[in-house]
Amino acid sequence: MSQLTMIALDLVAIGLLTFALYFARHRRRDLLVAYLIVNVGVMAVTVMLADSAVGVGLGLGLFGVLSIIRLRSSEIAQHEVAYYFAALALGLIAGLGAADLSSTTTTTALASFVAPALMAMILLVMTFGDSPRLFRAYRQQTVTLDAAIADESILRLRLENLLGAQVHSLTIAKLDLVNDTTVVDVRYRITGGAHTSSATAPTTASELLEGARR
């Protein structure tokens, strides 16, 4: 396997990651450029610095700083962070693998097998780990309620009636007694039942408390 073959494998891998997995599932176009350039840039710098006196450590350190800046400059979801580092890892593995192939050491044969296997493993993990069928009924939301509810049992009933789901955990982020609002982070599972009708669902804390007592 030659350097060009390793580079071609990386381009195929990042193409599958960005277009076949990420964009097909999440449809966010602006991050495609970030994933592509991070992958290709890391691979190119790694290949160039692997045999130089500067060393690959400096190049990886620079890209680590750039990664921190990129992740702090814009709010992105956790699954998008995972894709970001998958693109980074693919480029790094391909770059180091191509650098090993250019040498005459005994690691050449090992690099020609291990690097493609690791790249395939990353794609496989992302394929199943980010599958929309995996725990598809589980959700997380930050909900703002038009009532100040400090009692978690009452709050749980209100959220279950509102979301039509089973609440697994909730965390009150903000309780505003002046404006009569509650901001809560809720983790829940959709049970498949219909939402409670707004005409019959309890809406006040007293109604919820009465329903809990029954």
C-alpha positions as CSV (number, residue, x, y, z in Angstrom):
1,M,0.0,0.0,0.0
2,S,1.4,3.4,-1.0
3,Q,1.0,6.9,0.5
4,L,-1.4,7.9,-2.2
5,T,-3.6,4.8,-1.4
6,M,-3.7,5.9,2.3
7,I,-4.6,9.4,1.3
8,A,-7.3,8.1,-1.0
9,L,-8.7,5.9,1.9
10,D,-8.8,9.0,4.1
11,L,-10.8,10.9,1.5
12,V,-13.2,8.0,1.1
13,A,-13.6,7.7,4.9
14,I,-14.2,11.4,5.5
15,G,-16.7,11.4,2.6
16,L,-18.6,8.6,4.1
17,L,-18.5,10.3,7.6
18,T,-19.7,13.7,6.4
19,F,-22.1,13.0,3.6
20,A,-23.3,9.4,4.1
21,L,-23.6,9.6,7.9
22,Y,-23.6,13.2,9.3
23,F,-25.5,15.1,6.6
24,A,-27.9,12.3,5.8
25,R,-28.9,12.2,9.4
26,H,-28.7,15.8,10.7
27,R,-28.8,18.0,7.5
28,R,-26.6,20.8,8.9
29,R,-24.6,22.1,5.9
30,D,-22.3,24.6,7.6
31,L,-20.4,21.9,9.6
32,L,-19.5,19.9,6.4
33,V,-16.8,22.3,5.6
34,A,-15.4,22.2,9.1
35,Y,-15.3,18.4,9.1
36,L,-13.7,18.2,5.7
37,I,-11.0,20.8,6.3
38,V,-10.1,19.5,9.7
39,N,-9.6,16.0,8.3
40,V,-7.6,16.9,5.2
41,G,-5.6,19.6,7.1
42,V,-4.6,17.2,9.9
43,M,-3.7,14.5,7.4
44,A,-1.6,16.9,5.3
45,V,0.3,18.4,8.3
46,T,0.9,15.0,9.9
47,V,2.4,13.6,6.7
48,M,4.6,16.7,6.3
49,L,5.8,16.9,9.9
50,A,6.2,13.2,10.6
51,D,9.8,13.0,9.2
52,S,10.8,16.6,9.9
53,A,13.0,18.0,12.7
54,V,10.0,19.9,14.1
55,G,8.2,16.7,14.8
56,V,4.6,15.7,14.7
57,G,4.0,16.9,18.3
58,L,4.1,20.5,17.4
59,G,1.6,20.0,14.5
60,L,-0.8,18.1,16.7
61,G,-0.5,20.7,19.5
62,L,-1.4,23.5,17.0
63,F,-4.4,21.5,15.8
64,G,-5.4,20.9,19.4
65,V,-5.5,24.6,20.1
66,L,-7.5,25.2,16.9
67,S,-9.9,22.5,17.9
68,I,-10.5,24.2,21.3
69,I,-11.0,27.6,19.6
70,R,-13.5,26.1,17.1
71,L,-15.5,24.3,19.7
72,R,-15.7,27.4,21.9
73,S,-16.6,29.8,19.1
74,S,-20.0,28.3,18.4
75,E,-22.5,26.2,20.3
76,I,-22.7,22.8,18.7
77,A,-24.5,19.6,20.0
78,Q,-22.6,16.7,21.6
79,H,-23.1,14.4,18.6
80,E,-21.6,17.1,16.4
81,V,-18.6,17.2,18.7
82,A,-18.3,13.5,18.2
83,Y,-18.2,13.9,14.4
84,Y,-15.7,16.7,14.8
85,F,-13.2,14.4,16.6
86,A,-14.0,11.5,14.4
87,A,-12.9,13.6,11.4
88,L,-9.8,14.7,13.4
89,A,-8.9,11.1,14.2
90,L,-9.4,9.9,10.7
91,G,-7.0,12.5,9.4
92,L,-4.4,11.8,12.1
93,I,-4.5,8.0,11.5
94,A,-4.2,8.4,7.7
95,G,-1.4,10.9,8.0
96,L,0.6,8.8,10.4
97,G,-0.1,5.7,8.4
98,A,1.1,7.4,5.2
99,A,4.2,8.6,6.9
100,D,5.0,5.1,8.1
101,L,4.5,3.8,4.6
102,S,7.1,6.2,3.3
103,S,9.7,4.8,5.7
104,T,11.7,1.6,5.3
105,T,11.2,0.3,8.8
106,T,9.4,-2.9,9.8
107,T,6.3,-0.9,10.8
108,T,5.4,-0.4,7.1
109,A,3.5,-3.7,6.8
110,L,1.8,-3.1,10.2
111,A,0.7,0.4,9.2
112,S,-0.7,-0.8,5.9
113,F,-3.1,-3.0,7.9
114,V,-3.7,-1.2,11.2
115,A,-4.5,2.2,9.8
116,P,-7.3,1.2,7.5
117,A,-8.7,-1.1,10.2
118,L,-8.8,1.8,12.7
119,M,-10.4,4.1,10.2
120,A,-13.1,1.5,9.5
121,M,-13.6,1.0,13.2
122,I,-14.3,4.7,13.7
123,L,-16.8,4.7,10.8
124,L,-18.5,1.6,12.2
125,V,-18.8,3.1,15.7
126,M,-20.3,6.3,14.3
127,T,-22.7,4.4,12.1
128,F,-24.2,2.5,15.1
129,G,-23.6,5.0,17.9
130,D,-25.4,7.8,16.1
131,S,-28.1,5.6,14.6
132,P,-31.6,7.2,14.8
133,R,-32.9,3.7,15.8
134,L,-30.7,3.6,18.9
135,F,-32.8,4.6,22.0
136,R,-35.1,6.5,19.6
137,A,-37.8,7.0,22.2
138,Y,-35.5,8.9,24.6
139,R,-35.5,12.7,24.5
140,Q,-34.0,15.7,26.4
141,Q,-35.4,19.2,26.5
142,T,-35.2,22.4,28.4
143,V,-38.8,23.3,29.2
144,T,-40.1,26.7,30.4
145,L,-43.4,26.4,32.3
146,D,-45.8,29.3,33.0
147,A,-46.0,28.4,36.7
148,A,-43.5,28.4,39.5
149,I,-43.5,24.8,40.7
150,A,-40.9,23.9,43.4
151,D,-42.4,20.5,44.3
152,E,-40.7,17.9,42.0
153,S,-43.5,15.4,42.2
154,I,-46.0,18.0,41.0
155,L,-43.5,19.2,38.4
156,R,-43.1,15.6,37.2
157,L,-46.8,15.1,36.8
158,R,-47.1,18.4,34.9
159,L,-44.3,17.5,32.5
160,E,-45.6,14.0,31.9
161,N,-49.0,15.4,31.0
162,L,-47.5,18.1,28.8
163,L,-45.0,15.8,27.0
164,G,-47.1,12.6,26.9
165,A,-44.1,10.7,28.1
166,Q,-42.4,9.0,31.1
167,V,-40.1,11.4,32.9
168,H,-36.9,9.7,34.0
169,S,-35.1,12.7,35.5
170,L,-35.6,16.4,35.9
171,T,-33.4,19.3,37.1
172,I,-34.9,22.7,37.9
173,A,-32.6,25.2,36.3
174,K,-34.5,28.3,37.3
175,L,-37.5,29.0,39.6
176,D,-38.9,32.5,39.1
177,L,-41.4,33.4,41.8
178,V,-41.8,36.9,40.5
179,N,-42.7,36.1,36.9
180,D,-44.3,32.7,37.9
181,T,-42.1,30.5,35.6
182,T,-40.1,27.4,36.0
183,V,-37.2,26.4,33.7
184,V,-36.4,22.7,33.9
185,D,-34.1,20.3,32.1
186,V,-36.0,17.1,31.6
187,R,-35.0,13.6,30.3
188,Y,-37.9,11.5,29.3
189,R,-39.0,8.5,27.2
190,I,-41.9,8.7,24.8
191,T,-44.4,6.0,25.7
192,G,-46.4,6.0,22.5
193,G,-49.6,7.1,24.2
194,A,-51.6,10.1,23.0
195,H,-51.0,13.5,24.7
196,T,-53.5,14.5,27.3
197,S,-56.1,16.8,25.9
198,S,-55.7,20.4,26.9
199,A,-59.3,20.6,27.9
200,T,-58.9,17.9,30.5
201,A,-55.3,18.1,31.5
202,P,-54.5,19.7,34.9
203,T,-52.8,23.0,34.4
204,T,-52.4,24.5,37.9
205,A,-50.3,23.3,40.8
206,S,-53.4,22.7,42.9
207,E,-55.1,20.5,40.2
208,L,-51.9,18.5,39.8
209,L,-51.6,18.1,43.6
210,E,-55.2,16.9,43.7
211,G,-54.6,14.5,40.9
212,A,-51.5,13.1,42.7
213,R,-53.5,12.5,45.9
214,R,-56.1,10.6,43.9
